[in-house]
Amino acid sequence: MSAPPPPSRLRPRDLPRVGVAGLRTRPVRVFLSALGIALGITAMVAVVGVSSSSRAELDRRLASLGTDLLTVAPGNTMFGEQASLPDEAVGMISRIGPVRRVSAAGEVPGAKVYRSDEIPEGESGGISVLAAGLDLPGTVGAAVADGVWLNAATARHPAVVLGARAARRLGIGSAGPDVRIRLGGEWFTVIGVLAPAPLAPELDSAALIGWPAAEDRLGFDGHATTVYTRTGDSAVEAVRTVLAATANPQAPSEVKVSRPSDALAARQATDRAFTGLLLGLGSVALLVGGVGIANTMVVSVLERRGEIGLRRSLGATRAHVLAQFLAESLLLSALGGTAGVAAGAAVTAGYAASRSWPVLVPVWATAGGLAATLLIGALAGLYPAVRAARVSPTEALVSP
């Protein structure tokens, strides 16, 4: 009497090979299902990567520009009228201990800017005219892109420095002795063009002239409309609490104090909300990919009933069949997830490089993307795997 055959075994190391063999029989269907998963993961990783790279660039810019810039501007009186800063405001603010630098700008009302005297009066391009302190660029972190900044001599003469946006609107690409604009009814020579000033964007759309020239030629009253202060990072909040009372001791409620870097931080928060929306869309794409895997596996069970019956007849247990189909589903999702993570990282790198940003793809995004695909693969393949395990061997062999 012969010994009974040994029980069927399916070792863990055999599962990948069995799963790959099952997937190779349906390459087109496997590709399309994996593509659905890959698109969802690509969207999620790319959104997180681009957003993280953008925030890293913003943090880098803030670190280079400094977050210790505070601005003081006149608010409104108790009757709703426009207030003004006292003439002593700049000097008083400079006496605050932690304040390292102070500069001011004053808007010249009624002065309009034109490229030539042939342009209609109503087409000034929205360019404001500001009287500027000589140390303004150093205080706000602005740089001269072309030409030179105002000095003690040119500040008394009809010389002007244009903000980056103002220069573009006027069609001026560079400064020079032959480049002139019509400002407040007089001709001014463009001696410089500023680079964009992220912490003082109001300067980008302005024509900046010297304080003495504004008073002598354009009737400027000498009142500053914005005072810029630089202090140490550790003393920003302390200085912020006393700036209003220092600038206008008699009416501190009529003074507005702001921190320009807060606006950039608020924009970063807005970017986070937008990123959340895009992640939601990526999750929907991932869910659609999971449905595709479930569909592929259910159809596979229906098509392979003969194979399942034969394996069961040869000794495979229900657990073996369940493990086989679950392994196929996990391999399919892992294939799509890996391709999606690689594609998402490539999209992030390409976009960040085109904007000269640092490339940053968080580890949690890639690890989370792969974990999400495996979870969806397991859930999507669970029902087909259970269904396959429940197939009766005799029923499977005799069914067409």
Buried (B, 14 or more C-beta within 10 A) or exposed (E): EEEEEEEEEBEEEBBEEBBEEBBEEBEEBBBBBBBBBBBBBBBBBBBBBBBBBBBBBBBEBBEEBBBBBBBBBBBEEEEEEEBBBBEEBBEBBBEBEBBBBBBBBBBBEEBBBBBEEEBEEEEBBEBBBBBBBBBBBBBBBBEBBBBEBBEEEBBBBBBBBBBBBBBBBBEBEEBEEEBBBBBBEEEBBBBBBBBBBBBBBBBBBBBBBBBBBBBEBBEBEEBBBBBBBBBEEEBBEEBBEBBBBBBBEEBBEBBBBBBBBEEBBEEBEEBEEEBEEBBEEBBEBBBEBBEBBBBBBBEBBEEBBEBBBBBBEEEBBEEBBBBBBBBBBBBBBBBBBBBBBBBBBBBBBEBBEEEEBBBBBEEEBBEBBBEBBBEBBBBBBBBBBBBBBEBEBEEBBEEE
